[in-house]
Amino acid sequence: MQTRNPFIDDLTKVANGAMGALTGMKDEVEARFRDQIAKILDGMDIPRRDEFDAVKAMAAKAREENEELKKQIADLQARLGSPSGPEA
């Protein structure tokens, strides 16, 4: 947008240039910050979300299998007579 005053036009150009430079600096700072955070997190040996979800699913399945095995053992003990009963 041109005005009749060249001084205002020059100030506008300088302000636009400064905003562009500040935006570039902000982007650079954000990129470096992300890199530093990534390095810190890599050093912490934190599992990724997909790894966590896989282990969580395995644990849930193991709990279900454990409960099923407990029921099977209880059924077998009931059929055979529990060796850990009062007569033992």
PyMOL Python script that loads the backbone (N, CA, C, O; Angstrom):
from pymol import cmd

cmd.read_pdbstr("""\
ATOM      1  N   MET A   1       0.845  -1.164   0.000  1.00  0.00           N
ATOM      2  CA  MET A   1       0.000   0.000   0.000  1.00  0.00           C
ATOM      3  C   MET A   1       0.894   1.233   0.000  1.00  0.00           C
ATOM      4  O   MET A   1       1.670   1.451   0.931  1.00  0.00           O
ATOM      5  N   GLN A   2       0.782   2.008  -1.019  1.00  0.00           N
ATOM      6  CA  GLN A   2       1.571   3.223  -1.157  1.00  0.00           C
ATOM      7  C   GLN A   2       0.790   4.410  -0.608  1.00  0.00           C
ATOM      8  O   GLN A   2      -0.421   4.535  -0.792  1.00  0.00           O
ATOM      9  N   THR A   3       1.533   5.272   0.071  1.00  0.00           N
ATOM     10  CA  THR A   3       0.928   6.522   0.549  1.00  0.00           C
ATOM     11  C   THR A   3       1.603   7.673  -0.169  1.00  0.00           C
ATOM     12  O   THR A   3       2.509   7.476  -0.980  1.00  0.00           O
ATOM     13  N   ARG A   4       1.168   8.829   0.128  1.00  0.00           N
ATOM     14  CA  ARG A   4       1.784  10.007  -0.485  1.00  0.00           C
ATOM     15  C   ARG A   4       3.068  10.383   0.233  1.00  0.00           C
ATOM     16  O   ARG A   4       3.869  11.163  -0.283  1.00  0.00           O
ATOM     17  N   ASN A   5       3.261   9.841   1.399  1.00  0.00           N
ATOM     18  CA  ASN A   5       4.435  10.181   2.193  1.00  0.00           C
ATOM     19  C   ASN A   5       5.475   9.064   2.067  1.00  0.00           C
ATOM     20  O   ASN A   5       5.246   7.959   2.560  1.00  0.00           O
ATOM     21  N   PRO A   6       6.617   9.332   1.416  1.00  0.00           N
ATOM     22  CA  PRO A   6       7.631   8.290   1.247  1.00  0.00           C
ATOM     23  C   PRO A   6       8.223   7.832   2.579  1.00  0.00           C
ATOM     24  O   PRO A   6       8.671   6.692   2.695  1.00  0.00           O
ATOM     25  N   PHE A   7       8.230   8.706   3.583  1.00  0.00           N
ATOM     26  CA  PHE A   7       8.756   8.314   4.895  1.00  0.00           C
ATOM     27  C   PHE A   7       7.896   7.198   5.498  1.00  0.00           C
ATOM     28  O   PHE A   7       8.432   6.232   6.040  1.00  0.00           O
ATOM     29  N   ILE A   8       6.585   7.321   5.408  1.00  0.00           N
ATOM     30  CA  ILE A   8       5.666   6.293   5.911  1.00  0.00           C
ATOM     31  C   ILE A   8       5.863   5.005   5.126  1.00  0.00           C
ATOM     32  O   ILE A   8       5.854   3.916   5.701  1.00  0.00           O
ATOM     33  N   ASP A   9       6.039   5.125   3.816  1.00  0.00           N
ATOM     34  CA  ASP A   9       6.261   3.944   2.983  1.00  0.00           C
ATOM     35  C   ASP A   9       7.541   3.223   3.410  1.00  0.00           C
ATOM     36  O   ASP A   9       7.569   1.997   3.514  1.00  0.00           O
ATOM     37  N   ASP A  10       8.599   4.003   3.655  1.00  0.00           N
ATOM     38  CA  ASP A  10       9.866   3.401   4.090  1.00  0.00           C
ATOM     39  C   ASP A  10       9.723   2.738   5.463  1.00  0.00           C
ATOM     40  O   ASP A  10      10.251   1.650   5.694  1.00  0.00           O
ATOM     41  N   LEU A  11       9.011   3.397   6.360  1.00  0.00           N
ATOM     42  CA  LEU A  11       8.784   2.803   7.691  1.00  0.00           C
ATOM     43  C   LEU A  11       8.006   1.491   7.576  1.00  0.00           C
ATOM     44  O   LEU A  11       8.291   0.531   8.293  1.00  0.00           O
ATOM     45  N   THR A  12       7.043   1.453   6.689  1.00  0.00           N
ATOM     46  CA  THR A  12       6.257   0.244   6.471  1.00  0.00           C
ATOM     47  C   THR A  12       7.138  -0.881   5.957  1.00  0.00           C
ATOM     48  O   THR A  12       7.013  -2.023   6.399  1.00  0.00           O
ATOM     49  N   LYS A  13       8.031  -0.563   5.023  1.00  0.00           N
ATOM     50  CA  LYS A  13       8.949  -1.572   4.496  1.00  0.00           C
ATOM     51  C   LYS A  13       9.883  -2.086   5.585  1.00  0.00           C
ATOM     52  O   LYS A  13      10.133  -3.287   5.679  1.00  0.00           O
ATOM     53  N   VAL A  14      10.394  -1.181   6.399  1.00  0.00           N
ATOM     54  CA  VAL A  14      11.292  -1.582   7.495  1.00  0.00           C
ATOM     55  C   VAL A  14      10.535  -2.461   8.496  1.00  0.00           C
ATOM     56  O   VAL A  14      11.061  -3.473   8.960  1.00  0.00           O
ATOM     57  N   ALA A  15       9.323  -2.079   8.820  1.00  0.00           N
ATOM     58  CA  ALA A  15       8.527  -2.864   9.767  1.00  0.00           C
ATOM     59  C   ALA A  15       8.230  -4.247   9.196  1.00  0.00           C
ATOM     60  O   ALA A  15       8.318  -5.242   9.916  1.00  0.00           O
ATOM     61  N   ASN A  16       7.884  -4.322   7.930  1.00  0.00           N
ATOM     62  CA  ASN A  16       7.628  -5.619   7.298  1.00  0.00           C
ATOM     63  C   ASN A  16       8.889  -6.482   7.290  1.00  0.00           C
ATOM     64  O   ASN A  16       8.821  -7.686   7.540  1.00  0.00           O
ATOM     65  N   GLY A  17      10.032  -5.871   7.004  1.00  0.00           N
ATOM     66  CA  GLY A  17      11.302  -6.609   7.022  1.00  0.00           C
ATOM     67  C   GLY A  17      11.631  -7.112   8.417  1.00  0.00           C
ATOM     68  O   GLY A  17      12.096  -8.239   8.588  1.00  0.00           O
ATOM     69  N   ALA A  18      11.385  -6.263   9.419  1.00  0.00           N
ATOM     70  CA  ALA A  18      11.658  -6.662  10.803  1.00  0.00           C
ATOM     71  C   ALA A  18      10.745  -7.808  11.223  1.00  0.00           C
ATOM     72  O   ALA A  18      11.186  -8.735  11.901  1.00  0.00           O
ATOM     73  N   MET A  19       9.493  -7.751  10.830  1.00  0.00           N
ATOM     74  CA  MET A  19       8.557  -8.835  11.167  1.00  0.00           C
ATOM     75  C   MET A  19       8.983 -10.142  10.500  1.00  0.00           C
ATOM     76  O   MET A  19       8.893 -11.214  11.098  1.00  0.00           O
ATOM     77  N   GLY A  20       9.448 -10.037   9.255  1.00  0.00           N
ATOM     78  CA  GLY A  20       9.929 -11.225   8.565  1.00  0.00           C
ATOM     79  C   GLY A  20      11.138 -11.820   9.262  1.00  0.00           C
ATOM     80  O   GLY A  20      11.241 -13.038   9.408  1.00  0.00           O
ATOM     81  N   ALA A  21      12.055 -10.960   9.694  1.00  0.00           N
ATOM     82  CA  ALA A  21      13.247 -11.432  10.404  1.00  0.00           C
ATOM     83  C   ALA A  21      12.866 -12.061  11.738  1.00  0.00           C
ATOM     84  O   ALA A  21      13.407 -13.103  12.110  1.00  0.00           O
ATOM     85  N   LEU A  22      11.942 -11.438  12.460  1.00  0.00           N
ATOM     86  CA  LEU A  22      11.507 -11.999  13.745  1.00  0.00           C
ATOM     87  C   LEU A  22      10.805 -13.338  13.558  1.00  0.00           C
ATOM     88  O   LEU A  22      10.985 -14.250  14.365  1.00  0.00           O
ATOM     89  N   THR A  23      10.021 -13.462  12.518  1.00  0.00           N
ATOM     90  CA  THR A  23       9.352 -14.733  12.238  1.00  0.00           C
ATOM     91  C   THR A  23      10.380 -15.818  11.935  1.00  0.00           C
ATOM     92  O   THR A  23      10.251 -16.952  12.396  1.00  0.00           O
ATOM     93  N   GLY A  24      11.405 -15.462  11.153  1.00  0.00           N
ATOM     94  CA  GLY A  24      12.469 -16.417  10.856  1.00  0.00           C
ATOM     95  C   GLY A  24      13.219 -16.829  12.107  1.00  0.00           C
ATOM     96  O   GLY A  24      13.536 -18.005  12.285  1.00  0.00           O
ATOM     97  N   MET A  25      13.508 -15.865  12.981  1.00  0.00           N
ATOM     98  CA  MET A  25      14.198 -16.181  14.238  1.00  0.00           C
ATOM     99  C   MET A  25      13.333 -17.076  15.115  1.00  0.00           C
ATOM    100  O   MET A  25      13.829 -18.029  15.717  1.00  0.00           O
ATOM    101  N   LYS A  26      12.050 -16.773  15.187  1.00  0.00           N
ATOM    102  CA  LYS A  26      11.130 -17.590  15.990  1.00  0.00           C
ATOM    103  C   LYS A  26      11.116 -19.027  15.483  1.00  0.00           C
ATOM    104  O   LYS A  26      11.165 -19.968  16.275  1.00  0.00           O
ATOM    105  N   ASP A  27      11.051 -19.196  14.166  1.00  0.00           N
ATOM    106  CA  ASP A  27      11.047 -20.541  13.586  1.00  0.00           C
ATOM    107  C   ASP A  27      12.345 -21.279  13.905  1.00  0.00           C
ATOM    108  O   ASP A  27      12.326 -22.472  14.209  1.00  0.00           O
ATOM    109  N   GLU A  28      13.466 -20.570  13.836  1.00  0.00           N
ATOM    110  CA  GLU A  28      14.767 -21.183  14.131  1.00  0.00           C
ATOM    111  C   GLU A  28      14.858 -21.597  15.601  1.00  0.00           C
ATOM    112  O   GLU A  28      15.342 -22.685  15.914  1.00  0.00           O
ATOM    113  N   VAL A  29      14.394 -20.733  16.494  1.00  0.00           N
ATOM    114  CA  VAL A  29      14.412 -21.054  17.928  1.00  0.00           C
ATOM    115  C   VAL A  29      13.524 -22.267  18.197  1.00  0.00           C
ATOM    116  O   VAL A  29      13.913 -23.159  18.951  1.00  0.00           O
ATOM    117  N   GLU A  30      12.349 -22.311  17.598  1.00  0.00           N
ATOM    118  CA  GLU A  30      11.453 -23.458  17.797  1.00  0.00           C
ATOM    119  C   GLU A  30      12.084 -24.753  17.290  1.00  0.00           C
ATOM    120  O   GLU A  30      11.965 -25.792  17.938  1.00  0.00           O
ATOM    121  N   ALA A  31      12.751 -24.701  16.142  1.00  0.00           N
ATOM    122  CA  ALA A  31      13.392 -25.895  15.583  1.00  0.00           C
ATOM    123  C   ALA A  31      14.513 -26.378  16.503  1.00  0.00           C
ATOM    124  O   ALA A  31      14.632 -27.577  16.757  1.00  0.00           O
ATOM    125  N   ARG A  32      15.321 -25.471  16.993  1.00  0.00           N
ATOM    126  CA  ARG A  32      16.403 -25.864  17.907  1.00  0.00           C
ATOM    127  C   ARG A  32      15.844 -26.401  19.224  1.00  0.00           C
ATOM    128  O   ARG A  32      16.370 -27.362  19.784  1.00  0.00           O
ATOM    129  N   PHE A  33      14.791 -25.784  19.704  1.00  0.00           N
ATOM    130  CA  PHE A  33      14.159 -26.253  20.940  1.00  0.00           C
ATOM    131  C   PHE A  33      13.635 -27.677  20.764  1.00  0.00           C
ATOM    132  O   PHE A  33      13.834 -28.528  21.631  1.00  0.00           O
ATOM    133  N   ARG A  34      12.964 -27.932  19.635  1.00  0.00           N
ATOM    134  CA  ARG A  34      12.467 -29.284  19.356  1.00  0.00           C
ATOM    135  C   ARG A  34      13.612 -30.291  19.288  1.00  0.00           C
ATOM    136  O   ARG A  34      13.490 -31.404  19.798  1.00  0.00           O
ATOM    137  N   ASP A  35      14.722 -29.905  18.662  1.00  0.00           N
ATOM    138  CA  ASP A  35      15.880 -30.793  18.576  1.00  0.00           C
ATOM    139  C   ASP A  35      16.436 -31.110  19.962  1.00  0.00           C
ATOM    140  O   ASP A  35      16.768 -32.259  20.254  1.00  0.00           O
ATOM    141  N   GLN A  36      16.536 -30.101  20.804  1.00  0.00           N
ATOM    142  CA  GLN A  36      17.062 -30.318  22.156  1.00  0.00           C
ATOM    143  C   GLN A  36      16.135 -31.215  22.969  1.00  0.00           C
ATOM    144  O   GLN A  36      16.605 -32.102  23.681  1.00  0.00           O
ATOM    145  N   ILE A  37      14.845 -31.002  22.873  1.00  0.00           N
ATOM    146  CA  ILE A  37      13.888 -31.840  23.592  1.00  0.00           C
ATOM    147  C   ILE A  37      13.980 -33.275  23.085  1.00  0.00           C
ATOM    148  O   ILE A  37      13.928 -34.213  23.881  1.00  0.00           O
ATOM    149  N   ALA A  38      14.115 -33.459  21.774  1.00  0.00           N
ATOM    150  CA  ALA A  38      14.235 -34.808  21.218  1.00  0.00           C
ATOM    151  C   ALA A  38      15.483 -35.498  21.747  1.00  0.00           C
ATOM    152  O   ALA A  38      15.437 -36.684  22.074  1.00  0.00           O
ATOM    153  N   LYS A  39      16.602 -34.778  21.838  1.00  0.00           N
ATOM    154  CA  LYS A  39      17.835 -35.358  22.371  1.00  0.00           C
ATOM    155  C   LYS A  39      17.663 -35.751  23.834  1.00  0.00           C
ATOM    156  O   LYS A  39      18.110 -36.821  24.249  1.00  0.00           O
ATOM    157  N   ILE A  40      17.026 -34.904  24.604  1.00  0.00           N
ATOM    158  CA  ILE A  40      16.801 -35.203  26.024  1.00  0.00           C
ATOM    159  C   ILE A  40      15.928 -36.441  26.168  1.00  0.00           C
ATOM    160  O   ILE A  40      16.236 -37.331  26.959  1.00  0.00           O
ATOM    161  N   LEU A  41      14.838 -36.501  25.404  1.00  0.00           N
ATOM    162  CA  LEU A  41      13.932 -37.644  25.495  1.00  0.00           C
ATOM    163  C   LEU A  41      14.596 -38.932  25.020  1.00  0.00           C
ATOM    164  O   LEU A  41      14.344 -39.996  25.585  1.00  0.00           O
ATOM    165  N   ASP A  42      15.441 -38.856  23.988  1.00  0.00           N
ATOM    166  CA  ASP A  42      16.159 -40.039  23.522  1.00  0.00           C
ATOM    167  C   ASP A  42      17.076 -40.581  24.607  1.00  0.00           C
ATOM    168  O   ASP A  42      17.218 -41.795  24.754  1.00  0.00           O
ATOM    169  N   GLY A  43      17.690 -39.696  25.360  1.00  0.00           N
ATOM    170  CA  GLY A  43      18.588 -40.109  26.438  1.00  0.00           C
ATOM    171  C   GLY A  43      17.867 -40.694  27.635  1.00  0.00           C
ATOM    172  O   GLY A  43      18.486 -41.359  28.465  1.00  0.00           O
ATOM    173  N   MET A  44      16.572 -40.457  27.738  1.00  0.00           N
ATOM    174  CA  MET A  44      15.810 -40.937  28.891  1.00  0.00           C
ATOM    175  C   MET A  44      15.311 -42.363  28.711  1.00  0.00           C
ATOM    176  O   MET A  44      14.785 -42.950  29.656  1.00  0.00           O
ATOM    177  N   ASP A  45      15.461 -42.927  27.534  1.00  0.00           N
ATOM    178  CA  ASP A  45      15.036 -44.293  27.251  1.00  0.00           C
ATOM    179  C   ASP A  45      13.555 -44.494  27.574  1.00  0.00           C
ATOM    180  O   ASP A  45      13.174 -45.491  28.188  1.00  0.00           O
ATOM    181  N   ILE A  46      12.738 -43.552  27.161  1.00  0.00           N
ATOM    182  CA  ILE A  46      11.289 -43.637  27.343  1.00  0.00           C
ATOM    183  C   ILE A  46      10.719 -44.419  26.169  1.00  0.00           C
ATOM    184  O   ILE A  46      11.046 -44.135  25.017  1.00  0.00           O
ATOM    185  N   PRO A  47       9.864 -45.408  26.453  1.00  0.00           N
ATOM    186  CA  PRO A  47       9.306 -46.186  25.335  1.00  0.00           C
ATOM    187  C   PRO A  47       8.385 -45.317  24.474  1.00  0.00           C
ATOM    188  O   PRO A  47       7.734 -44.388  24.952  1.00  0.00           O
ATOM    189  N   ARG A  48       8.362 -45.660  23.190  1.00  0.00           N
ATOM    190  CA  ARG A  48       7.444 -44.972  22.295  1.00  0.00           C
ATOM    191  C   ARG A  48       6.016 -45.423  22.607  1.00  0.00           C
ATOM    192  O   ARG A  48       5.805 -46.444  23.262  1.00  0.00           O
ATOM    193  N   ARG A  49       5.056 -44.660  22.138  1.00  0.00           N
ATOM    194  CA  ARG A  49       3.651 -44.960  22.413  1.00  0.00           C
ATOM    195  C   ARG A  49       3.267 -46.334  21.873  1.00  0.00           C
ATOM    196  O   ARG A  49       2.562 -47.084  22.549  1.00  0.00           O
ATOM    197  N   ASP A  50       3.720 -46.679  20.663  1.00  0.00           N
ATOM    198  CA  ASP A  50       3.364 -47.982  20.097  1.00  0.00           C
ATOM    199  C   ASP A  50       3.986 -49.122  20.907  1.00  0.00           C
ATOM    200  O   ASP A  50       3.371 -50.178  21.058  1.00  0.00           O
ATOM    201  N   GLU A  51       5.195 -48.919  21.426  1.00  0.00           N
ATOM    202  CA  GLU A  51       5.818 -49.935  22.282  1.00  0.00           C
ATOM    203  C   GLU A  51       5.031 -50.095  23.583  1.00  0.00           C
ATOM    204  O   GLU A  51       4.783 -51.212  24.036  1.00  0.00           O
ATOM    205  N   PHE A  52       4.645 -48.974  24.171  1.00  0.00           N
ATOM    206  CA  PHE A  52       3.867 -49.005  25.405  1.00  0.00           C
ATOM    207  C   PHE A  52       2.540 -49.733  25.196  1.00  0.00           C
ATOM    208  O   PHE A  52       2.147 -50.573  26.005  1.00  0.00           O
ATOM    209  N   ASP A  53       1.861 -49.404  24.106  1.00  0.00           N
ATOM    210  CA  ASP A  53       0.571 -50.039  23.816  1.00  0.00           C
ATOM    211  C   ASP A  53       0.729 -51.544  23.602  1.00  0.00           C
ATOM    212  O   ASP A  53      -0.125 -52.322  24.026  1.00  0.00           O
ATOM    213  N   ALA A  54       1.822 -51.960  22.944  1.00  0.00           N
ATOM    214  CA  ALA A  54       2.053 -53.385  22.714  1.00  0.00           C
ATOM    215  C   ALA A  54       2.275 -54.119  24.036  1.00  0.00           C
ATOM    216  O   ALA A  54       1.715 -55.195  24.246  1.00  0.00           O
ATOM    217  N   VAL A  55       3.078 -53.553  24.918  1.00  0.00           N
ATOM    218  CA  VAL A  55       3.336 -54.182  26.216  1.00  0.00           C
ATOM    219  C   VAL A  55       2.071 -54.192  27.065  1.00  0.00           C
ATOM    220  O   VAL A  55       1.807 -55.162  27.775  1.00  0.00           O
ATOM    221  N   LYS A  56       1.299 -53.133  26.996  1.00  0.00           N
ATOM    222  CA  LYS A  56       0.044 -53.059  27.744  1.00  0.00           C
ATOM    223  C   LYS A  56      -0.924 -54.151  27.281  1.00  0.00           C
ATOM    224  O   LYS A  56      -1.584 -54.794  28.098  1.00  0.00           O
ATOM    225  N   ALA A  57      -1.000 -54.354  25.967  1.00  0.00           N
ATOM    226  CA  ALA A  57      -1.877 -55.405  25.427  1.00  0.00           C
ATOM    227  C   ALA A  57      -1.385 -56.787  25.848  1.00  0.00           C
ATOM    228  O   ALA A  57      -2.187 -57.658  26.185  1.00  0.00           O
ATOM    229  N   MET A  58      -0.064 -56.988  25.830  1.00  0.00           N
ATOM    230  CA  MET A  58       0.491 -58.282  26.261  1.00  0.00           C
ATOM    231  C   MET A  58       0.187 -58.538  27.732  1.00  0.00           C
ATOM    232  O   MET A  58      -0.142 -59.662  28.110  1.00  0.00           O
ATOM    233  N   ALA A  59       0.295 -57.510  28.559  1.00  0.00           N
ATOM    234  CA  ALA A  59       0.017 -57.658  29.986  1.00  0.00           C
ATOM    235  C   ALA A  59      -1.458 -57.984  30.219  1.00  0.00           C
ATOM    236  O   ALA A  59      -1.782 -58.823  31.060  1.00  0.00           O
ATOM    237  N   ALA A  60      -2.340 -57.333  29.487  1.00  0.00           N
ATOM    238  CA  ALA A  60      -3.773 -57.614  29.637  1.00  0.00           C
ATOM    239  C   ALA A  60      -4.082 -59.051  29.227  1.00  0.00           C
ATOM    240  O   ALA A  60      -4.862 -59.732  29.891  1.00  0.00           O
ATOM    241  N   LYS A  61      -3.478 -59.509  28.144  1.00  0.00           N
ATOM    242  CA  LYS A  61      -3.689 -60.884  27.696  1.00  0.00           C
ATOM    243  C   LYS A  61      -3.135 -61.873  28.724  1.00  0.00           C
ATOM    244  O   LYS A  61      -3.763 -62.894  29.005  1.00  0.00           O
ATOM    245  N   ALA A  62      -1.967 -61.574  29.282  1.00  0.00           N
ATOM    246  CA  ALA A  62      -1.378 -62.448  30.302  1.00  0.00           C
ATOM    247  C   ALA A  62      -2.275 -62.520  31.533  1.00  0.00           C
ATOM    248  O   ALA A  62      -2.423 -63.590  32.123  1.00  0.00           O
ATOM    249  N   ARG A  63      -2.881 -61.388  31.933  1.00  0.00           N
ATOM    250  CA  ARG A  63      -3.801 -61.414  33.077  1.00  0.00           C
ATOM    251  C   ARG A  63      -5.014 -62.292  32.791  1.00  0.00           C
ATOM    252  O   ARG A  63      -5.448 -63.063  33.647  1.00  0.00           O
ATOM    253  N   GLU A  64      -5.555 -62.169  31.584  1.00  0.00           N
ATOM    254  CA  GLU A  64      -6.704 -62.997  31.208  1.00  0.00           C
ATOM    255  C   GLU A  64      -6.328 -64.474  31.226  1.00  0.00           C
ATOM    256  O   GLU A  64      -7.077 -65.302  31.744  1.00  0.00           O
ATOM    257  N   GLU A  65      -5.161 -64.806  30.659  1.00  0.00           N
ATOM    258  CA  GLU A  65      -4.709 -66.199  30.654  1.00  0.00           C
ATOM    259  C   GLU A  65      -4.463 -66.695  32.067  1.00  0.00           C
ATOM    260  O   GLU A  65      -4.761 -67.849  32.375  1.00  0.00           O
ATOM    261  N   ASN A  66      -3.933 -65.855  32.919  1.00  0.00           N
ATOM    262  CA  ASN A  66      -3.672 -66.217  34.308  1.00  0.00           C
ATOM    263  C   ASN A  66      -4.979 -66.543  35.035  1.00  0.00           C
ATOM    264  O   ASN A  66      -5.061 -67.519  35.781  1.00  0.00           O
ATOM    265  N   GLU A  67      -5.988 -65.718  34.806  1.00  0.00           N
ATOM    266  CA  GLU A  67      -7.294 -65.975  35.436  1.00  0.00           C
ATOM    267  C   GLU A  67      -7.880 -67.292  34.934  1.00  0.00           C
ATOM    268  O   GLU A  67      -8.441 -68.059  35.716  1.00  0.00           O
ATOM    269  N   GLU A  68      -7.755 -67.555  33.652  1.00  0.00           N
ATOM    270  CA  GLU A  68      -8.260 -68.812  33.080  1.00  0.00           C
ATOM    271  C   GLU A  68      -7.513 -70.002  33.679  1.00  0.00           C
ATOM    272  O   GLU A  68      -8.124 -71.021  34.000  1.00  0.00           O
ATOM    273  N   LEU A  69      -6.201 -69.877  33.827  1.00  0.00           N
ATOM    274  CA  LEU A  69      -5.416 -70.964  34.418  1.00  0.00           C
ATOM    275  C   LEU A  69      -5.801 -71.189  35.876  1.00  0.00           C
ATOM    276  O   LEU A  69      -5.863 -72.331  36.331  1.00  0.00           O
ATOM    277  N   LYS A  70      -6.060 -70.109  36.612  1.00  0.00           N
ATOM    278  CA  LYS A  70      -6.499 -70.253  38.006  1.00  0.00           C
ATOM    279  C   LYS A  70      -7.805 -71.037  38.081  1.00  0.00           C
ATOM    280  O   LYS A  70      -7.974 -71.883  38.960  1.00  0.00           O
ATOM    281  N   LYS A  71      -8.730 -70.757  37.159  1.00  0.00           N
ATOM    282  CA  LYS A  71     -10.010 -71.473  37.136  1.00  0.00           C
ATOM    283  C   LYS A  71      -9.783 -72.950  36.811  1.00  0.00           C
ATOM    284  O   LYS A  71     -10.391 -73.829  37.421  1.00  0.00           O
ATOM    285  N   GLN A  72      -8.896 -73.212  35.840  1.00  0.00           N
ATOM    286  CA  GLN A  72      -8.622 -74.599  35.478  1.00  0.00           C
ATOM    287  C   GLN A  72      -7.984 -75.359  36.637  1.00  0.00           C
ATOM    288  O   GLN A  72      -8.332 -76.515  36.880  1.00  0.00           O
ATOM    289  N   ILE A  73      -7.075 -74.740  37.341  1.00  0.00           N
ATOM    290  CA  ILE A  73      -6.433 -75.373  38.503  1.00  0.00           C
ATOM    291  C   ILE A  73      -7.462 -75.638  39.590  1.00  0.00           C
ATOM    292  O   ILE A  73      -7.466 -76.709  40.197  1.00  0.00           O
ATOM    293  N   ALA A  74      -8.328 -74.676  39.838  1.00  0.00           N
ATOM    294  CA  ALA A  74      -9.361 -74.861  40.861  1.00  0.00           C
ATOM    295  C   ALA A  74     -10.287 -76.014  40.481  1.00  0.00           C
ATOM    296  O   ALA A  74     -10.661 -76.815  41.338  1.00  0.00           O
ATOM    297  N   ASP A  75     -10.661 -76.106  39.195  1.00  0.00           N
ATOM    298  CA  ASP A  75     -11.513 -77.207  38.742  1.00  0.00           C
ATOM    299  C   ASP A  75     -10.818 -78.547  38.913  1.00  0.00           C
ATOM    300  O   ASP A  75     -11.426 -79.512  39.376  1.00  0.00           O
ATOM    301  N   LEU A  76      -9.539 -78.608  38.540  1.00  0.00           N
ATOM    302  CA  LEU A  76      -8.780 -79.866  38.689  1.00  0.00           C
ATOM    303  C   LEU A  76      -8.640 -80.265  40.155  1.00  0.00           C
ATOM    304  O   LEU A  76      -8.781 -81.439  40.498  1.00  0.00           O
ATOM    305  N   GLN A  77      -8.367 -79.305  41.004  1.00  0.00           N
ATOM    306  CA  GLN A  77      -8.238 -79.595  42.430  1.00  0.00           C
ATOM    307  C   GLN A  77      -9.569 -80.073  43.006  1.00  0.00           C
ATOM    308  O   GLN A  77      -9.594 -80.960  43.859  1.00  0.00           O
ATOM    309  N   ALA A  78     -10.663 -79.492  42.547  1.00  0.00           N
ATOM    310  CA  ALA A  78     -11.973 -79.907  43.034  1.00  0.00           C
ATOM    311  C   ALA A  78     -12.275 -81.337  42.592  1.00  0.00           C
ATOM    312  O   ALA A  78     -12.851 -82.110  43.358  1.00  0.00           O
ATOM    313  N   ARG A  79     -11.892 -81.697  41.366  1.00  0.00           N
ATOM    314  CA  ARG A  79     -12.137 -83.053  40.883  1.00  0.00           C
ATOM    315  C   ARG A  79     -11.248 -84.086  41.569  1.00  0.00           C
ATOM    316  O   ARG A  79     -11.699 -85.197  41.847  1.00  0.00           O
ATOM    317  N   LEU A  80     -10.011 -83.742  41.841  1.00  0.00           N
ATOM    318  CA  LEU A  80      -9.069 -84.671  42.432  1.00  0.00           C
ATOM    319  C   LEU A  80      -9.088 -84.660  43.954  1.00  0.00           C
ATOM    320  O   LEU A  80      -8.560 -85.583  44.575  1.00  0.00           O
ATOM    321  N   GLY A  81      -9.650 -83.694  44.540  1.00  0.00           N
ATOM    322  CA  GLY A  81      -9.598 -83.510  45.983  1.00  0.00           C
ATOM    323  C   GLY A  81      -8.331 -82.713  46.287  1.00  0.00           C
ATOM    324  O   GLY A  81      -7.224 -83.142  45.962  1.00  0.00           O
ATOM    325  N   SER A  82      -8.495 -81.613  46.879  1.00  0.00           N
ATOM    326  CA  SER A  82      -7.398 -80.690  47.087  1.00  0.00           C
ATOM    327  C   SER A  82      -6.331 -81.285  48.013  1.00  0.00           C
ATOM    328  O   SER A  82      -6.642 -81.680  49.137  1.00  0.00           O
ATOM    329  N   PRO A  83      -5.063 -81.354  47.546  1.00  0.00           N
ATOM    330  CA  PRO A  83      -4.005 -81.863  48.410  1.00  0.00           C
ATOM    331  C   PRO A  83      -3.655 -80.905  49.534  1.00  0.00           C
ATOM    332  O   PRO A  83      -3.021 -81.302  50.512  1.00  0.00           O
ATOM    333  N   SER A  84      -4.057 -79.656  49.408  1.00  0.00           N
ATOM    334  CA  SER A  84      -3.752 -78.691  50.469  1.00  0.00           C
ATOM    335  C   SER A  84      -4.962 -78.494  51.368  1.00  0.00           C
ATOM    336  O   SER A  84      -5.057 -77.480  52.060  1.00  0.00           O
ATOM    337  N   GLY A  85      -5.879 -79.436  51.369  1.00  0.00           N
ATOM    338  CA  GLY A  85      -7.089 -79.340  52.193  1.00  0.00           C
ATOM    339  C   GLY A  85      -6.794 -79.660  53.645  1.00  0.00           C
ATOM    340  O   GLY A  85      -5.631 -79.795  54.024  1.00  0.00           O
ATOM    341  N   PRO A  86      -7.841 -79.784  54.475  1.00  0.00           N
ATOM    342  CA  PRO A  86      -7.670 -79.995  55.915  1.00  0.00           C
ATOM    343  C   PRO A  86      -7.044 -81.345  56.239  1.00  0.00           C
ATOM    344  O   PRO A  86      -6.402 -81.475  57.281  1.00  0.00           O
ATOM    345  N   GLU A  87      -7.206 -82.374  55.372  1.00  0.00           N
ATOM    346  CA  GLU A  87      -6.634 -83.661  55.701  1.00  0.00           C
ATOM    347  C   GLU A  87      -5.137 -83.729  55.439  1.00  0.00           C
ATOM    348  O   GLU A  87      -4.492 -84.694  55.849  1.00  0.00           O
ATOM    349  N   ALA A  88      -4.567 -82.740  54.772  1.00  0.00           N
ATOM    350  CA  ALA A  88      -3.134 -82.775  54.463  1.00  0.00           C
ATOM    351  C   ALA A  88      -2.280 -82.339  55.605  1.00  0.00           C
ATOM    352  O   ALA A  88      -1.055 -82.319  55.487  1.00  0.00           O
TER     353      ALA A  88
END
""", "prot")
cmd.dss("prot")
cmd.show_as("cartoon", "prot")
cmd.util.cbc("prot")
cmd.orient("prot")
